[in-house]
């Protein structure tokens, strides 16, 4: 009489081979489809690594092969085969996963994208990745080498015209990757609004402190000159307005341009015209005419 005991499943592992080296940016192929159970019992395969808290595969059958990414390091893999009757077989082998470099990626922008004047550009490197999860440096740099930021996400405003921004990423081993984006920044023409001249009338041939203010809107921020002209009594005088917080200007850079001076005028009226200059572009002028009155003749 011959007694035949039940047997545990048999592992036939076609991939990975023992002691093989792979790279972290490529999936590891686990192919145990030719494994079998001599008793014909159903069985499952689970795979564990001593470097990973969770199983690589758990309770899988032999109908398929499987791919999975593994972290860098020297893994001891443990294969556990268990059949429907609880019979178990365990196999161990080594596998080395080598570190790989990062991949640089720019999110939210397309090559050659047009950016309206004055609109901030959000430089977002969140599309960058490293299979070893060890990116330690992000750098945004202009094509001339100017460093913009070392943050993953950075908001910047650029002058009108074409601009190229380069992204550099580095991992903890010093491996690096780069990506670039070309953008076209729109330009705008300056516009003036809300011209005000104070006081609203001037005493004839009497020294009078006069203040002129006007609001400048230039979306691309390239206008830095606002000028004007005073005409009264056949005389013309050039005016230079400022937005630097001095000589009567209240706040620097607030878009309100100011001129302040003492005038002694003749004639019946004073004509004030102001305009903005942006390179060769001149904004439409704004004009204010204020009466010149003999002292004591103003209406109460």
ABEGO torsion letter per residue (X at the ends): XBBBBBBBBBBBBAOBBBGBBBBAABBBBBBAAABBBAAGBBBBBBBBBAABABBABBGBBAABBBBBBBBBEBBBBBBBBBBAAGBBBBBBBBBBBBBBBBBBBBBGBBBGBBBBBGBBBBBBAAABBBAAGABABBBBBBAAGBBABABABBBBBBBBEBBBBBBBBBBAAGBBBBBBBBBBBBBBBBBBBGBBBOBABBBBGBBBBBBBBBBBBBAAGABABBBBBBBBGGBBBBBBBBAAGBGGBABBGAGBBBBBBBBBBBEABBBBBBBBBBEABBBBBBBBBBBBBBBGABBX
